[in-house]
Amino acid sequence: MWNRIRYLAMPVPRYLRDMGYTRGLKRLDARGRRCEVAWAPHVARSRSLILEAADRCGRSGKALVLGSGPLFDVPVKELSERFQEVVLVDLLHLWRARSAVRRYPNVRLECMDVTGVLEDAHALTRIGQALEGTERTPDFFLEDGFDLIVSANILSQLPLAPVRYASRKRNRAEPWRVRAFSRRLAVDHLDWLASFPGHVCLISDLERLFCDGEDVVSRGESLWGIALPEGGREWMWELGPKPEIDPRHDVRHRVVGYVEFPKEVWLEREAGRQPSS
Ligand SMILES: C[S@@+](CC[C@H](N)C(=O)[O-])C[C@H]1O[C@@H](n2cnc3c(N)ncnc32)[C@H](O)[C@@H]1O
């Protein structure tokens, strides 16, 4: 295991602060509470998808949730009842998440960077170098016997902060390089998920839509051209009713959820390698 950060009450590592993760997580938590009603259908769909995936596992064993964040979409109580051990992973865990899991002795919070590249990306950016070359396929937890692995709305988020940090530091990179870096981190995450022997449940946004009522004014893909396998269920996440994110538009995410991410299909597809730009 490399580059694994473990801390509980310790100060936040500098690279996470510089890259804006502490602020980002607090903002996410605050937005989730402001938008509780708008988010409710998405939260309910995500939670029930995760529990459906949990039903495919035996009534013991271990569950791993990647990107647990403020726990909006994580049915902590139900997972704690179904599994002997539940590990919730995020870069940081806010006090509210810590306090929410305290009553479940079999639920553990782990602080770590699931890409394993953030610290290197931070160091390269600080010396004015490009982010490329930091990508690598993670191998965390692969041999830890998890029966259920949940990637909880994290896939599209992985490159955002390092890319924003590099841009704030005026590290100029051609858009195709930024896209290739972003895409690589997401592909590495999917390769990692597909390498677990257990059941993999994936929830990710596919597209961001700016809407005027029911009319879509503009849309942008979330996954840099990555085509996910068929078999997911789709729904809309009312991420930011106006003026939450945009003063004139409601912002929605088109989300896909897989009760069982088709690992073989993904790995076979990857053997053919999609173009990276
Ligand atoms: C959209 S949020 C989803 C949060 C959570 N699933 C929920 O609904 O409450 C994405 C989460 O991914 C986490 N994250 C982003 N990059 C990460 C990384 N490299 N390693 C671990 N967690 C990361 C963020 O801190 C954030 O909590």
The ligand as a Gaussian input file, in Angstrom:
#p B3LYP/6-31G(d) Opt

LIG

0 1
 C      -20.131000      14.116000      -4.956000
 S      -19.328000      13.724000      -3.450000
 C      -20.248000      12.289000      -2.965000
 C      -20.344000      12.246000      -1.492000
 C      -21.203000      11.121000      -0.869000
 N      -21.268000       9.943000      -1.676000
 C      -22.540000      11.678000      -0.502000
 O      -23.453000      11.624000      -1.324000
 O      -22.683000      12.225000       0.595000
 C      -17.750000      13.110000      -3.940000
 C      -16.896000      12.692000      -2.755000
 O      -15.669000      12.175000      -3.277000
 C      -14.611000      12.555000      -2.424000
 N      -13.349000      12.470000      -3.186000
 C      -12.981000      13.193000      -4.276000
 N      -11.753000      12.826000      -4.690000
 C      -11.352000      11.826000      -3.849000
 C      -10.162000      11.043000      -3.756000
 N       -9.145000      11.212000      -4.617000
 N      -10.065000      10.115000      -2.783000
 C      -11.102000       9.946000      -1.884000
 N      -12.248000      10.659000      -1.928000
 C      -12.368000      11.600000      -2.888000
 C      -14.973000      13.969000      -2.000000
 O      -14.297000      14.341000      -0.819000
 C      -16.492000      13.841000      -1.826000
 O      -16.833000      13.507000      -0.524000

